[in-house]
Amino acid sequence: MPLKTQPDVTVRTATAADGPACGQICYDAFSMISAAHGFPCDVPSPEAGTGLLSMMFSTPGFYAVVAEIDGRIVGSNVIAEQAVIHGVGPITIDPTVQNAGVGRKLMQAVMDRATQKGAAGIRLVQAAFHNRSLSLYASLGFDIREPLACLQGQTRERSIPGCVVRSAQPADEAACNALSRRVHGFDRAAELAHAIRSGTARVVERGGRVTGYTTHLAFFGHSTAETNIDMQALLVSVESFAGPGILVPSRNSALLRWCLANGLRVVQPMTLMSTGLYTDPAGAWLPSVVF
């Protein structure tokens, strides 16, 4: 029996014109793996995949690559470069060429890019039920840092005594970035500024000062707070969470139990992984699906 040979995979920088092909692959890949394990798909339609990747492929602060076999696009990967820590994802591969080494080449391309850019570290969030991606990331040097629970719903409590939540303003940026540096050791100033301009960012004040912020209570938003009380105030301030949900670190048992007691439901388990700089956060926090 002749030995199977791996296809010749080439990787190049993505362009806006690659959005439709990569968006279809993004939907196909996520829907297949999610359906196989009985979970809802993070990408609701090919159009949603196309919109997401087209935006990332053409927005400063993101670097994207596509993989091709014989001139046909078979996958893509993105790395967010707005902070000293870079975040990977989404990475998606055409289901017809799974296990052909495409994912490893796409990951190596963005990891090399992060090294060239002088990133202090790289992080990503993977679906905990996806055995192949866990194995790939671990083999590339990523360490498991935090189990996450993706939660959706609306909290029964609609306010937290002593806390005031309002839309974030440009004047809040300094306090929010200082808080991020205290909790995480670095800030995400570019993301925060963009969220404020977009109108999705919120801050919580307690005792007359900013004690927490969120860029968006959503799959692609991150949140940072001094305490669980401040994070709870942010969570009760919205009617719903955008996209598949918010990502709550499962080891923050008190916050997770509060969420469950307030009627939020677990959508799926996920895992935060990292290479390079990582310090355990010194406060309450919710990562985005990128990190």
WOLINMO-V530024 format. One record per run of one state. SS is the DSSP state (H for helix, E for strand, L for the rest). FROM is the first residue (numbers start at 1). LEN is the number of residues. If there is no record, write none. Layout:
ss=SS from=FROM len=LEN
ss=SS from=FROM len=LEN
This chain:
ss=L from=1 len=8
ss=E from=9 len=5
ss=L from=14 len=2
ss=H from=16 len=22
ss=L from=38 len=8
ss=H from=46 len=13
ss=L from=59 len=3
ss=E from=62 len=8
ss=L from=70 len=2
ss=E from=72 len=9
ss=L from=81 len=4
ss=E from=85 len=4
ss=L from=89 len=3
ss=E from=92 len=2
ss=L from=94 len=1
ss=H from=95 len=3
ss=L from=98 len=4
ss=H from=102 len=15
ss=L from=117 len=4
ss=E from=121 len=7
ss=L from=128 len=3
ss=H from=131 len=9
ss=L from=140 len=3
ss=E from=143 len=10
ss=L from=153 len=10
ss=E from=163 len=5
ss=L from=168 len=2
ss=H from=170 len=15
ss=L from=185 len=4
ss=H from=189 len=10
ss=L from=199 len=3
ss=E from=202 len=5
ss=L from=207 len=2
ss=E from=209 len=6
ss=L from=215 len=3
ss=E from=218 len=1
ss=L from=219 len=4
ss=E from=223 len=3
ss=L from=226 len=2
ss=H from=228 len=8
ss=L from=236 len=6
ss=E from=242 len=1
ss=L from=243 len=3
ss=E from=246 len=4
ss=L from=250 len=3
ss=H from=253 len=9
ss=L from=262 len=3
ss=E from=265 len=12
ss=L from=277 len=7
ss=E from=284 len=3
ss=L from=287 len=5
